[in-house]
Amino acid sequence: MSLLIKLKAETLSLKNPQKAKILSNFFKTGKGEYGEGDIFYGINVPQSRKIAVKYSSLPLSQVKKLLQSKIHEERLISLLILVHNHNKNKDKRNEIIKFYLANTNKINSWDLVDLTADKILGSHLLNKDKSLLYKLARSSNLWEKRISIISTFYFIKNNQFGETLSISKLLLKDKHDLIQKAVGWMLREIGKRSLSTLEGFLKDNYKEMSRTTLSYAI
C-alpha cells in the first residue's frame, strides 16, 4: 500500500460527519459562496498536523496529488507537510516555494492560506526582495491576495512593518470581506507591537477603509 493511500485511509478514519456539517456551513460551501463545493471530513487542525508530520516523507509528486483533492482536510494536510518540511529541511526550501507558488489555485480557503503563507512564503522572503508579494496583492485571485498580506505576518513577528503597511494600502479598497478581515488582522498585529505605527496608519487611511477592516484593526 502506497504512503498516499495510507494517508488517505487514516484521514478518512477520523471523519466526523456532525462536525463536517458545521464546518461546511462555517466555510461557506453553498452555491455562489467562496467555498462552493468544498467537502469536509470534520477533522480538526491538531489531528491534521499529526498526520502531516507522520507522512512528511511523502514525495512532492504525491503531495501535489493530495493538494488536488476535493476534500478540504486532505488539501490542508498536503500544505502542512510543506510547512513541516520547509522548517526541517533547508535543502528542500526552494523546491517547496516554487511548488507553493505554482499551486495557489488549490490554496483556496482562508484557513489554508492562514496556516501556511507566513510560515512558507513569509519566512522565505524575510531578508529577500519582496516584489513577489506586490504581484500577488494585485492579482485578480482572492486567495493570492490573501496570501500576499498574510505572508507579511512573518515580517511583523520580526518587527518589520513596512511591507504589511504598503500591501495593506494596496488592498484597502478591496470589496471582499476575506481581504478586509485579513488586512485588519495584520494591522492589529502591528498594533500589538507598535501602537504608534498602527495609529499613524489609521489616521492617514481610515477614510479609505471598510468598516470591517477598521474594526479588525482596532
Secondary structure, DSSP 8 states (H G I E B T S, - for coil): --HHHHHHHHHHHT--HHHHHHHHHHTT-STTSTTTT-B-----HHHHHHHHHHTTT--HHHHHHHHT-SBHHHHHHHHHHHHHHHHH-GGGHHHHHHHHHHTGGG--SHHHHHTTHIIIIIHHHTTS--HHHHHHHT-S-HHHHHHHHHHTHHHHHTT--HHHHHHHHHHTT---HHHHHHHHHHHHHHHHH-HHHHHHHHHHHGGGS-HHHHHHH-
